[in-house]
């Protein structure tokens, strides 16, 4: 398995050809169902503009089934390893059920508190959820004394390279807690590569897959520009 690289490919097919239990840590924000704004004409002054109504497609290659990739990420993770999988409230139940079905155990449901809100008529959303899972025997995180289930990291406002881009500092928080130097960090849906950048800056080995050529090219540029020991 070649490491410290990103590959422009269909990750589900690629994972089928990976060896079992070759990855130390999974950190990923997979494609899933989202909802979009409505009522943007401002007819109802009681509600923020851009209220949510219906499903939207943020980017290509979004319509994949959780059941298609969850068994594959479980297969490639080593025993005693952790997985961090971002999700939203619409997909939380299915994401958790599919993870338990393949053999993951739930350590905790984490909440990333952001500095911005998504408009909603059912309480405005200022957080995202992360399934914190384990494969096999439980393993402690490194920073037990200061790591809480709700953590605050500023979201990226404007100039995003990807609609769902996550701050590198947030991803470093997870990688630091659940891996060691030279461990292999894997992101099968790496978008524009924030997980890989975080891993490289922390002197971890890394592997990422991205099916969209436009995003893949951005990952290459970001990795070439960032500093790291691997």
N, C-alpha and C positions, 0 to 999 in steps of 0.2 A: 504494500500500500504506500503510495507516494504521499508525503506530508508537506505541510507549509505551502499549500497551494489552493486555488479555487478552480473549479471545473465547470464549464458551461455545458450542463447536461440535465436530463430528467433525473432528479434525485431518487425517485422511487425505484426506477430501473437500476440505477447505479448502486443503490444499497443492496439490492438482491445479489450483486456480485462481490460485495465486501465480505471479508472474513467475519466470523462470529467473534464477539467480545474483543474488539480491537480498539475501542474508543473509551477514554477515561471520563469524559464529561460531554453532555449534550446541552447546548443552549440555543434555542431556536424560537422564532416567531413565525409559525406556519400560516399559509393562506387559510382563511376561514370566512364564513358569512359575516357581512357587515350591514349597517343601515345608514341611510343618508338623510340629508336635510330636506325639509318641505316647509310650507307656509312662509316662504321667503319674501312674499309680497307685503308682509307686515300688516295684514288685515286685522290680525288679533294682537292688540298692543300689549296684552298680558303675557305673551310668549316671546322668547328671543327669536330673532330671525334665524332661518336655517334649521327649523325644527325637524326632527327625524321622522321619516315616513318611507317605508319600503326598503328593499335591498339595493345595494349598489356594488359595482365592480370597480375596485380601486386600481387593479392592474391585471394584465393578462395572466393566464394559467392559475386563476384563483379557484376554479371549481374542481377541487380534488377532494376525495373522501378521506376523512380521518382514519377510517379503518384500512385504507390502502397503505398508509405510511407508518402508522403506529407500530405494527409488528416488526417492521424493518429497523426502526431506531432502537427498539428493545433488543433485537438480535445483535446489533453491532456494539452495544454498550457492555462493558465489563461488569462482572459481578461486583457488588459493593460500590457501584458508581451512582452519581446523581444526574438528574435531568431537570432542566428548567424550560417549561413550555408556556409561552404567552398565549392568552386566550381572552375572549370577551364574554359578557354575561350570556349572550345568545348561544354560545358554543361551549360554555363551561361544563354543563352536564354531560354532553356527548363526549367531550374531550376527556373528562375524568373517567367515564364509563369505559371508553375504548382503551385508555391506559391501564385500567385495572384488569380488563379482559385479557390483555396480552401478558400480564404478570407484574407490572409495576405496582409499587406500594406508595401510597400518598404520605409524604412527610408532613406537608403543610400547604395551605393556600396562601400565597403571598400577594401583597397589594402594593403596586407602585403608584404613589401619590405624585401627580404631575402639577405643574404650575399653570395649567390651562384647563378649560372645561369644554366638553362636547355638549351642545345644546340638546335638551330632552324635555319632553313634557312629563317625564316620570323621574324627576330629580336629575339635575345636570351631572354629567359624568366627569369626574376629575381624577380617576384612577384607572389602572389596568390590572388585570389579574395574571398571576403566574402559578402554574402547577409546579410544585417542588416535589419531585418524585425520586424514588430510589429503586435500584434493581438489586435484589438479594439482600444481604445483611446490611443493617443500618450503619451509616458512617456519620460521625459528627462533622459539622461545619467547623471551619478554623476559628472564626471570630465569634465565639459563643456569647461573650459578654456584651457585645454592642449591636448585634444583628437582631432586628425586630421584624415582625411579619408585615408591618407597614413601613415603607421606606420612601424617603423623599429625594428625588433627583429631578432637576429641571428638564422638562421636555424641550425638544428642538423646535423653536418657533421660527418659521420661515427658512428658506434656503435648504430645505431637506433634499437629499439625494434620492429619497424613496418615500412614498406616502406613509409608510409605517416605520420609518427609521427610528431606532432607539438610541438614546445617548450612550456613548461608549463608557462613561463613568458607571452607569447602571450595570452594564454587562460585566465590567471589571469587578464590581461588587460580588456578583454571583461566581465568577471564575475564581476570584481570590478565595472565596469561602469553600469551594468544592473541588479544587484541584491543586496540584503542586507544579513547580517548575519542571518543564519538559513533558508534562502530561499532554495528551492529545485532546484538544477541544474541537467538537464537531458541530457544524450548523448545516443541515441539509437544505434549508430554505434561506440562504444567507442574504438575499436582497442585495444591498450595496455594501455588505461586508462589515458591519459594525462589530459583530461577534468576533470575526477574524482579526480585525484591527485590535480589539481589546486583548485577545489572546496573544498576539504578537508582542504587544507592548508589555505584557506580563511574562514574557519569556516562556510561553507555552507553545507546543507544536499545535498546528491547526489544519483542518480540512473543511472546505465548504463547497457546496453545490449550488448553482444558480442557473435556472433554465432560460431566463430572459437575457439575451445578448447585451442589451443596453445597460442593464444593471451589472452584468458580469464585467463589462469594460470599466465601469466605475470602481468595482472592487479592486481590479488590477491596479488602477491609479492610486487608490487609497493605501493599499498594502505597500506599494513602492515608495510612498511618501512617509509612512509612519515608521517610528524607530522601535526596535526590539531586538532581542538576542537570538531569535530564530527566524 
